[in-house]
Amino acid sequence: MDLMNTASASAPAPAPVDEPNWLTDEEQRVWRSYIEAATLLEDHLDRQLQRDAGMPHVYYGLLVRLAESPRRRLRMTELAMHAKITRSRLSHAVARLEKNGWVRREDCPSDKRGQFAVLTDKGLQVLKQSAPGHVAAVRQAVFDRLTPEQQKSLGEIMRIVAEGLQPSEAGADLPWLR
């Protein structure tokens, strides 16, 4: 059905709709390659960590962030920001990590509503045991396939994309603010 021809002859013509700025064939090829690679890479790393350490990739990333933090602790909101996940997803993940004895929560003395996630000694040991296999998987999947120049370009490109997706204005709709 042609909606444009159903309007009465006396009604004003609708304002022209701006045509989307469609991707070129080359842009479409690049975009689809990116989506395919990102999906396959995340699945590859997730399967490796599930097999070798009994945890998904996102949990490994949380343990790494905590291990790199002073006193192996971060505010939950800060950990969500680093992981680029919602506070709800972080809370669920930390509950699972607590159940394994790898993380514990501590109340924040300066903010009654705030909590810290703290990497336990057991969690640090699991991280140390799983890191070599994870690094090997990352190296095999990404870095061994790229020249040093391609690695540098990939890093620069991903930084530009990430910076563009993290607006600085207050009230931005970012995962860790939800």
Residue frames as a rotation matrix with the C-alpha (Angstrom) as fourth column:
MET 1
0.583 0.813 0.000 0.00
0.813 -0.583 0.000 0.00
0.000 0.000 -1.000 0.00
ASP 2
-0.422 -0.693 0.584 1.34
0.685 -0.666 -0.295 3.41
0.594 0.275 0.756 -0.97
LEU 3
0.008 0.420 -0.907 0.75
0.940 -0.313 -0.136 5.66
-0.341 -0.852 -0.398 2.05
MET 4
-0.792 -0.376 -0.481 1.78
0.230 -0.913 0.336 8.77
-0.566 0.155 0.810 0.17
ASN 5
-0.890 0.453 0.053 -1.14
-0.060 -0.229 0.972 8.43
0.452 0.861 0.231 -2.27
THR 6
-0.293 0.830 -0.475 -3.82
0.868 0.439 0.230 7.91
0.400 -0.345 -0.849 0.41
ALA 7
-0.635 0.050 -0.771 -3.78
0.461 -0.776 -0.430 11.52
-0.620 -0.628 0.470 1.64
SER 8
0.488 0.867 0.099 -6.57
0.658 -0.291 -0.695 13.78
-0.574 0.404 -0.712 0.43
ALA 9
0.116 -0.422 0.899 -5.79
0.909 -0.319 -0.267 16.03
0.400 0.849 0.347 -2.49
SER 10
0.645 0.203 0.736 -6.37
0.058 -0.974 0.218 19.13
0.762 -0.098 -0.641 -0.36
ALA 11
0.904 -0.365 -0.222 -3.99
0.268 0.081 0.960 18.10
-0.333 -0.927 0.171 2.46
PRO 12
0.588 -0.762 -0.272 -0.56
-0.806 -0.581 -0.116 19.66
-0.070 0.288 -0.955 2.35
ALA 13
0.577 -0.480 -0.661 2.21
-0.074 0.775 -0.628 17.39
0.813 0.411 0.412 1.16
PRO 14
0.923 -0.276 -0.269 4.21
0.338 0.247 0.908 15.89
-0.184 -0.929 0.321 4.01
ALA 15
0.577 -0.796 -0.182 7.64
-0.761 -0.605 0.234 17.33
-0.296 0.004 -0.955 4.64
PRO 16
0.508 -0.436 -0.743 10.33
-0.392 0.651 -0.650 15.37
0.767 0.621 0.160 2.86
VAL 17
0.962 -0.212 0.173 11.89
-0.045 0.502 0.864 12.74
-0.270 -0.839 0.473 5.05
ASP 18
0.248 -0.947 -0.204 15.65
-0.958 -0.271 0.094 12.94
-0.144 0.172 -0.975 5.27
GLU 19
0.768 -0.085 -0.635 17.17
-0.214 0.900 -0.379 9.90
0.604 0.427 0.673 3.66
PRO 20
0.856 -0.501 0.127 19.49
0.024 0.284 0.959 7.99
-0.516 -0.818 0.255 6.04
ASN 21
0.322 -0.849 -0.418 23.17
-0.947 -0.292 -0.135 8.30
-0.008 0.440 -0.898 5.31
TRP 22
0.985 0.159 0.064 23.47
-0.157 0.987 -0.035 4.64
-0.068 0.024 0.997 4.27
LEU 23
0.207 -0.947 0.246 26.79
-0.223 0.199 0.954 2.88
-0.953 -0.252 -0.170 4.57
THR 24
0.171 -0.270 -0.948 28.75
-0.985 -0.024 -0.170 2.51
0.023 0.963 -0.270 1.37
ASP 25
0.824 0.084 -0.561 29.52
-0.200 0.968 -0.149 -1.01
0.531 0.235 0.814 0.21
GLU 26
-0.148 -0.964 -0.220 33.03
0.114 0.205 -0.972 -0.69
0.982 -0.168 0.079 1.65
GLU 27
-0.521 0.028 0.853 31.74
-0.777 -0.428 -0.461 0.69
0.352 -0.903 0.245 4.98
GLN 28
0.591 0.796 0.132 29.22
-0.798 0.552 0.244 -2.16
0.121 -0.249 0.961 5.13
ARG 29
0.544 -0.487 -0.683 32.02
0.084 0.842 -0.534 -4.67
0.835 0.233 0.499 4.52
VAL 30
-0.556 -0.786 0.270 34.16
-0.148 -0.226 -0.963 -3.11
0.818 -0.576 0.009 7.29
TRP 31
-0.206 0.565 0.799 31.22
-0.960 -0.276 -0.052 -2.95
0.191 -0.778 0.599 9.71
ARG 32
0.802 0.556 -0.217 30.21
-0.527 0.830 0.182 -6.56
0.281 -0.032 0.959 9.16
SER 33
0.169 -0.831 -0.530 33.82
0.174 0.554 -0.814 -7.69
0.970 0.045 0.239 9.50
TYR 34
-0.628 -0.378 0.680 34.07
-0.519 -0.447 -0.729 -5.84
0.579 -0.811 0.085 12.80
ILE 35
0.217 0.815 0.538 30.82
-0.974 0.147 0.171 -7.34
0.061 -0.561 0.825 14.14
GLU 36
0.801 0.058 -0.595 31.83
-0.179 0.973 -0.147 -10.84
0.571 0.225 0.790 13.09
ALA 37
-0.160 -0.959 -0.234 35.32
0.141 0.212 -0.967 -10.53
0.977 -0.187 0.102 14.58
ALA 38
-0.536 -0.023 0.844 34.11
-0.731 -0.487 -0.478 -8.97
0.422 -0.873 0.244 17.85
THR 39
0.526 0.814 0.245 31.45
-0.844 0.464 0.270 -11.66
0.106 -0.348 0.931 18.32
LEU 40
0.722 -0.303 -0.622 33.82
0.063 0.924 -0.377 -14.51
0.689 0.233 0.686 17.51
LEU 41
-0.364 -0.913 0.182 36.61
-0.086 -0.162 -0.983 -13.06
0.927 -0.373 -0.019 19.68
GLU 42
-0.246 0.343 0.906 34.35
-0.948 -0.282 -0.151 -12.64
0.204 -0.896 0.394 22.71
ASP 43
0.818 0.570 -0.079 33.05
-0.554 0.817 0.159 -16.19
0.155 -0.087 0.984 22.25
HIS 44
0.382 -0.773 -0.507 36.61
0.119 0.585 -0.802 -17.55
0.917 0.246 0.315 21.85
LEU 45
-0.588 -0.651 0.480 37.82
-0.343 -0.337 -0.877 -15.84
0.733 -0.680 -0.025 25.03
ASP 46
0.095 0.727 0.680 34.69
-0.991 0.002 0.136 -16.79
0.097 -0.687 0.720 26.96
ARG 47
0.871 0.233 -0.433 35.04
-0.264 0.964 -0.013 -20.47
0.415 0.125 0.901 26.02
GLN 48
-0.018 -0.960 -0.279 38.75
0.107 0.275 -0.955 -20.49
0.994 -0.047 0.098 26.90
LEU 49
-0.638 -0.233 0.734 38.13
-0.614 -0.422 -0.667 -18.99
0.466 -0.876 0.126 30.33
GLN 50
0.448 0.831 0.330 35.11
-0.889 0.376 0.260 -21.21
0.092 -0.410 0.907 31.04
ARG 51
0.750 -0.198 -0.631 37.16
-0.025 0.945 -0.326 -24.27
0.661 0.260 0.704 30.13
ASP 52
-0.108 -0.968 -0.227 40.36
0.353 0.176 -0.919 -23.30
0.929 -0.180 0.322 31.95
ALA 53
-0.924 -0.317 0.212 39.10
-0.031 -0.493 -0.870 -21.24
0.381 -0.810 0.446 34.90
GLY 54
-0.450 0.824 -0.344 35.36
0.886 0.461 -0.055 -21.87
0.113 -0.329 -0.937 35.22
MET 55
-0.092 0.422 -0.902 34.42
0.398 -0.815 -0.422 -18.24
-0.913 -0.398 -0.093 34.64
PRO 56
0.670 0.345 0.658 33.15
0.740 -0.237 -0.630 -16.08
-0.061 0.908 -0.414 31.79
HIS 57
-0.175 -0.793 0.583 35.35
0.820 -0.446 -0.360 -13.41
0.545 0.415 0.728 30.23
VAL 58
0.306 0.341 0.889 33.52
-0.093 -0.919 0.384 -10.56
0.947 -0.200 -0.250 31.99
TYR 59
0.995 0.044 -0.089 34.33
0.080 0.180 0.980 -12.10
0.059 -0.983 0.175 35.41
TYR 60
0.255 -0.966 0.031 37.99
0.967 0.255 -0.004 -12.40
-0.004 0.031 1.000 34.47
GLY 61
-0.139 -0.265 0.954 37.98
0.456 -0.872 -0.176 -8.69
0.879 0.411 0.242 33.56
LEU 62
0.747 0.459 0.481 36.50
-0.226 -0.505 0.833 -7.83
0.625 -0.731 -0.273 36.98
LEU 63
0.834 -0.491 -0.251 39.20
0.503 0.491 0.711 -9.84
-0.226 -0.719 0.657 38.77
VAL 64
-0.043 -0.876 0.480 41.91
0.937 -0.202 -0.285 -8.12
0.346 0.437 0.830 36.71
ARG 65
0.159 0.166 0.973 40.55
0.063 -0.986 0.157 -4.66
0.985 0.036 -0.167 37.55
LEU 66
0.960 0.216 0.176 40.46
-0.164 -0.072 0.984 -5.49
0.225 -0.974 -0.034 41.23
ALA 67
0.583 -0.803 -0.120 43.98
0.793 0.531 0.300 -6.96
-0.177 -0.270 0.946 41.16
GLU 68
-0.184 -0.669 0.720 45.29
0.794 -0.533 -0.292 -3.76
0.579 0.518 0.629 39.56
SER 69
0.474 0.496 0.727 43.58
0.007 -0.828 0.560 -1.50
0.880 -0.260 -0.396 42.12
PRO 70
-0.507 -0.646 0.570 45.11
-0.554 -0.262 -0.790 -0.23
0.660 -0.717 -0.225 45.35
ARG 71
-0.656 0.147 0.740 44.51
-0.650 0.388 -0.653 -2.74
-0.383 -0.910 -0.159 48.14
ARG 72
-0.971 0.239 -0.015 42.74
0.180 0.768 0.615 -4.90
0.159 0.595 -0.788 45.50
ARG 73
-0.263 0.914 -0.308 39.48
0.779 0.014 -0.626 -2.98
-0.569 -0.405 -0.716 46.03
LEU 74
-0.948 0.109 0.300 37.20
0.110 -0.769 0.629 -0.68
0.300 0.630 0.717 44.06
ARG 75
-0.499 0.865 -0.050 33.87
-0.483 -0.326 -0.813 0.97
-0.719 -0.381 0.580 44.68
MET 76
-0.205 0.503 0.839 31.17
0.562 0.763 -0.320 -1.04
-0.801 0.406 -0.440 42.95
THR 77
0.798 0.541 -0.265 30.19
0.131 -0.584 -0.801 1.95
-0.588 0.605 -0.537 40.79
GLU 78
0.222 -0.812 -0.540 33.80
-0.838 -0.442 0.321 2.44
-0.499 0.381 -0.778 39.70
LEU 79
-0.621 -0.409 0.668 34.17
-0.117 0.892 0.437 -1.26
-0.775 0.193 -0.602 38.91
ALA 80
0.296 0.808 0.509 31.00
0.586 0.267 -0.765 -1.12
-0.754 0.525 -0.394 36.78
MET 81
0.771 -0.063 -0.633 32.45
-0.399 -0.823 -0.404 1.88
-0.496 0.564 -0.660 34.93
HIS 82
-0.275 -0.954 -0.115 35.75
-0.772 0.148 0.618 0.09
-0.573 0.259 -0.777 34.22
ALA 83
-0.648 0.063 0.759 33.92
0.228 0.967 0.114 -3.05
-0.726 0.247 -0.641 33.07
LYS 84
-0.834 0.389 -0.392 31.44
-0.551 -0.549 0.629 -1.02
0.029 0.740 0.672 30.97
ILE 85
-0.615 0.668 -0.419 28.49
0.481 0.739 0.473 -2.94
0.625 0.090 -0.775 32.42
THR 86
0.193 0.780 0.595 25.32
-0.256 -0.546 0.798 -2.00
0.947 -0.306 0.094 34.25
ARG 87
-0.470 -0.312 0.826 25.32
-0.849 -0.098 -0.520 -1.88
0.243 -0.945 -0.218 38.04
SER 88
0.527 0.742 0.415 22.73
-0.799 0.598 -0.053 -4.66
-0.288 -0.303 0.908 38.04
ARG 89
0.804 -0.295 -0.516 24.93
-0.121 0.768 -0.628 -6.94
0.582 0.568 0.582 35.93
LEU 90
-0.259 -0.941 0.215 27.91
-0.427 -0.088 -0.900 -6.11
0.866 -0.325 -0.379 38.14
SER 91
-0.123 0.278 0.953 25.95
-0.990 0.038 -0.139 -6.92
-0.075 -0.960 0.271 41.29
HIS 92
0.887 0.462 0.001 24.99
-0.456 0.875 -0.163 -10.31
-0.076 0.144 0.987 39.83
ALA 93
0.498 -0.777 -0.386 28.59
-0.055 0.416 -0.908 -11.01
0.865 0.473 0.165 38.77
VAL 94
-0.405 -0.660 0.632 30.01
-0.676 -0.250 -0.694 -10.03
0.616 -0.708 -0.345 42.16
ALA 95
0.357 0.594 0.721 27.45
-0.903 0.415 0.106 -12.27
-0.237 -0.689 0.685 43.89
ARG 96
0.957 -0.043 -0.286 28.72
-0.083 0.907 -0.414 -15.21
0.277 0.420 0.864 41.80
LEU 97
0.082 -0.996 0.020 32.34
-0.109 -0.028 -0.994 -14.28
0.991 0.079 -0.111 42.51
GLU 98
-0.176 -0.049 0.983 31.52
-0.958 -0.220 -0.182 -14.04
0.225 -0.974 -0.008 46.23
LYS 99
0.795 0.556 0.243 29.96
-0.592 0.799 0.108 -17.49
-0.134 -0.229 0.964 46.11
ASN 100
0.726 -0.605 -0.328 33.25
0.213 0.650 -0.729 -18.81
0.654 0.460 0.601 44.69
GLY 101
0.726 -0.455 -0.516 35.19
0.549 -0.070 0.833 -17.02
-0.415 -0.888 0.199 47.43
TRP 102
-0.047 -0.777 0.627 37.07
0.983 -0.147 -0.109 -14.89
0.177 0.612 0.771 44.88
VAL 103
-0.567 -0.006 0.824 35.60
0.051 -0.998 0.028 -11.52
0.822 0.058 0.566 45.87
ARG 104
-0.266 0.578 -0.771 33.97
0.961 0.102 -0.255 -10.09
-0.069 -0.809 -0.583 48.97
ARG 105
0.183 0.403 0.897 31.94
0.375 -0.872 0.316 -6.94
0.909 0.278 -0.311 49.47
GLU 106
-0.510 -0.285 -0.812 32.71
0.858 -0.239 -0.455 -4.38
-0.064 -0.928 0.366 52.14
ASP 107
0.661 0.748 -0.055 30.61
0.749 -0.663 -0.009 -1.42
-0.043 -0.035 -0.998 53.18
CYS 108
-0.150 -0.646 0.749 32.01
0.554 -0.682 -0.477 1.99
0.819 0.344 0.460 52.40
PRO 109
-0.303 0.011 -0.953 32.63
0.942 -0.146 -0.302 3.86
-0.143 -0.989 0.034 55.67
SER 110
-0.880 -0.104 -0.463 32.12
0.102 -0.994 0.029 7.30
-0.463 -0.022 0.886 54.06
ASP 111
-0.524 0.742 -0.417 28.91
-0.819 -0.304 0.486 6.40
0.234 0.597 0.768 52.19
LYS 112
-0.399 0.402 0.824 26.31
-0.542 0.622 -0.565 4.16
-0.740 -0.672 -0.030 53.82
ARG 113
0.701 0.711 -0.047 24.89
-0.435 0.374 -0.819 3.21
-0.565 0.595 0.572 50.40
GLY 114
0.413 -0.617 -0.670 28.26
-0.846 0.011 -0.532 2.47
0.336 0.787 -0.518 48.82
GLN 115
0.835 -0.221 0.505 30.14
-0.068 0.868 0.493 -0.80
-0.547 -0.445 0.709 48.74
PHE 116
-0.059 -0.902 -0.427 33.58
-0.960 -0.066 0.272 -1.96
-0.274 0.426 -0.863 47.76
ALA 117
0.974 0.061 -0.217 34.35
-0.125 0.948 -0.292 -5.13
0.188 0.312 0.931 45.83
VAL 118
0.271 -0.903 0.334 37.55
-0.901 -0.116 0.419 -6.67
-0.340 -0.414 -0.844 47.22
LEU 119
0.413 -0.247 -0.877 39.63
-0.492 0.750 -0.443 -9.35
0.767 0.614 0.188 45.52
THR 120
0.854 -0.091 0.512 40.36
-0.429 0.435 0.792 -12.14
-0.294 -0.896 0.333 48.01
ASP 121
-0.210 -0.966 0.152 43.60
-0.759 0.259 0.597 -14.11
-0.616 0.010 -0.788 48.20
LYS 122
-0.186 0.234 0.954 41.74
0.332 0.929 -0.163 -17.05
-0.925 0.286 -0.251 46.64
GLY 123
0.842 0.538 0.033 40.54
0.248 -0.333 -0.910 -14.81
-0.479 0.774 -0.414 43.80
LEU 124
0.465 -0.764 -0.448 44.06
-0.822 -0.560 0.103 -13.53
-0.330 0.320 -0.888 43.21
GLN 125
-0.428 -0.623 0.655 45.32
-0.354 0.782 0.513 -17.13
-0.832 -0.013 -0.555 43.04
VAL 126
0.272 0.616 0.740 42.62
0.560 0.524 -0.642 -18.07
-0.783 0.588 -0.202 40.50
LEU 127
0.924 0.048 -0.380 43.56
-0.220 -0.745 -0.629 -15.02
-0.313 0.665 -0.678 38.44
LYS 128
0.038 -0.993 -0.113 47.26
-0.865 -0.089 0.494 -15.91
-0.500 0.079 -0.862 38.51
GLN 129
-0.409 -0.158 0.899 46.46
0.059 0.978 0.199 -19.47
-0.910 0.135 -0.391 37.43
SER 130
0.413 0.703 0.579 44.14
0.649 0.219 -0.728 -18.43
-0.639 0.676 -0.366 34.60
ALA 131
0.556 -0.182 -0.811 46.15
-0.359 -0.933 -0.036 -15.48
-0.750 0.311 -0.584 33.25
PRO 132
-0.536 -0.844 -0.038 48.72
-0.362 0.188 0.913 -17.45
-0.763 0.503 -0.406 31.21
GLY 133
-0.517 0.410 0.751 46.04
0.718 0.686 0.120 -19.33
-0.466 0.601 -0.649 29.25
HIS 134
0.586 0.775 -0.235 44.03
0.553 -0.595 -0.583 -16.18
-0.592 0.212 -0.777 28.71
VAL 135
0.234 -0.592 -0.771 47.04
-0.493 -0.756 0.430 -14.21
-0.838 0.280 -0.469 27.48
ALA 136
-0.762 -0.508 0.403 47.91
0.028 0.595 0.803 -17.06
-0.648 0.623 -0.439 25.10
ALA 137
-0.077 0.827 0.557 44.34
0.890 0.309 -0.336 -17.04
-0.450 0.469 -0.760 23.74
VAL 138
0.722 0.294 -0.626 44.42
0.099 -0.940 -0.327 -13.26
-0.685 0.174 -0.708 23.22
ARG 139
-0.188 -0.893 -0.409 47.83
-0.506 -0.269 0.819 -13.41
-0.842 0.361 -0.401 21.59
GLN 140
-0.735 -0.086 0.672 46.81
0.381 0.767 0.516 -16.29
-0.560 0.635 -0.531 19.27
ALA 141
0.134 0.932 0.337 43.48
0.900 0.028 -0.435 -14.70
-0.415 0.361 -0.835 18.33
VAL 142
0.938 0.287 -0.192 44.64
0.221 -0.926 -0.308 -11.10
-0.267 0.246 -0.932 17.83
PHE 143
0.588 -0.720 -0.368 48.28
-0.531 -0.687 0.496 -10.11
-0.610 -0.097 -0.786 18.13
ASP 144
-0.288 -0.719 0.633 49.91
0.088 0.638 0.765 -13.04
-0.954 0.276 -0.121 16.35
ARG 145
0.180 0.474 0.862 47.74
0.898 0.279 -0.341 -12.27
-0.402 0.835 -0.376 13.31
LEU 146
0.966 0.244 0.090 48.67
0.260 -0.911 -0.320 -8.59
0.004 0.332 -0.943 13.06
THR 147
0.035 -0.954 0.297 51.83
0.685 -0.193 -0.702 -6.76
0.727 0.229 0.647 12.14
PRO 148
-0.483 -0.255 -0.838 53.15
0.827 -0.446 -0.341 -4.22
-0.287 -0.858 0.426 14.68
GLU 149
-0.990 0.138 0.016 51.76
-0.121 -0.913 0.390 -1.44
0.069 0.384 0.921 12.46
GLN 150
-0.290 0.937 -0.194 48.32
0.022 0.209 0.978 -3.09
0.957 0.279 -0.081 12.37
GLN 151
-0.091 0.200 -0.976 48.38
0.948 0.317 -0.023 -3.52
0.304 -0.927 -0.218 16.14
LYS 152
-0.824 -0.273 -0.497 49.14
0.433 -0.868 -0.241 0.18
-0.366 -0.414 0.834 16.57
SER 153
-0.831 0.554 0.056 46.36
-0.308 -0.541 0.782 1.14
0.464 0.633 0.620 14.12
LEU 154
-0.122 0.808 -0.577 43.87
0.463 0.560 0.687 -1.15
0.878 -0.184 -0.442 15.85
GLY 155
-0.319 -0.070 -0.945 44.67
0.943 -0.124 -0.309 0.41
-0.096 -0.990 0.106 19.21
GLU 156
-0.963 -0.069 -0.262 44.30
0.049 -0.996 0.080 3.94
-0.266 0.065 0.962 17.87
ILE 157
-0.621 0.781 -0.071 41.03
-0.195 -0.066 0.979 3.13
0.759 0.621 0.193 16.11
MET 158
-0.037 0.639 -0.768 39.50
0.718 0.551 0.424 1.45
0.695 -0.536 -0.479 19.16
ARG 159
-0.609 -0.212 -0.764 40.54
0.722 -0.548 -0.423 4.37
-0.329 -0.809 0.487 21.41
ILE 160
-0.963 0.264 -0.047 38.83
-0.256 -0.851 0.459 6.83
0.081 0.454 0.887 19.04
VAL 161
-0.309 0.896 -0.319 35.65
0.031 0.345 0.938 4.74
0.950 0.280 -0.134 18.93
ALA 162
-0.127 0.237 -0.963 35.59
0.928 0.371 -0.031 4.25
0.350 -0.898 -0.267 22.72
GLU 163
-0.834 -0.230 -0.502 36.17
0.425 -0.848 -0.317 7.95
-0.353 -0.478 0.805 23.39
GLY 164
-0.846 0.533 0.017 33.35
-0.348 -0.575 0.740 8.87
0.404 0.620 0.672 21.02
LEU 165
-0.087 0.845 -0.528 30.94
0.207 0.534 0.820 6.58
0.974 -0.038 -0.221 22.86
GLN 166
-0.091 0.008 -0.996 31.68
0.993 0.081 -0.090 8.03
0.080 -0.997 -0.015 26.30
PRO 167
0.183 0.214 0.960 30.14
0.336 -0.931 0.144 11.48
0.924 0.296 -0.242 26.24
SER 168
-0.757 -0.601 -0.257 31.29
0.466 -0.220 -0.857 13.76
0.459 -0.768 0.447 29.00
GLU 169
-0.458 0.620 0.637 27.96
-0.542 -0.763 0.352 15.48
0.704 -0.184 0.685 29.62
ALA 170
-0.846 0.232 0.480 26.05
-0.395 0.333 -0.856 14.72
-0.359 -0.914 -0.190 32.77
GLY 171
0.087 0.970 0.228 23.12
-0.575 0.236 -0.784 12.35
-0.814 -0.063 0.578 32.40
ALA 172
-0.336 -0.252 -0.907 24.68
-0.920 0.295 0.259 10.38
0.202 0.922 -0.331 29.53
ASP 173
0.734 0.645 0.213 23.09
-0.666 0.745 0.039 6.96
-0.134 -0.171 0.976 29.00
LEU 174
-0.211 -0.877 -0.431 26.08
-0.768 0.421 -0.482 4.77
0.604 0.229 -0.763 29.82
PRO 175
0.126 0.356 -0.926 25.83
0.096 0.925 0.368 1.21
0.987 -0.135 0.082 31.20
TRP 176
-0.527 -0.434 -0.731 27.43
0.705 0.258 -0.661 1.91
0.475 -0.863 0.170 34.57
LEU 177
-0.939 0.280 0.197 25.01
-0.337 -0.859 -0.385 4.79
0.062 -0.429 0.901 35.17
ARG 178
-0.080 0.947 -0.312 21.99
-0.613 0.199 0.764 2.51
0.786 0.252 0.565 34.75
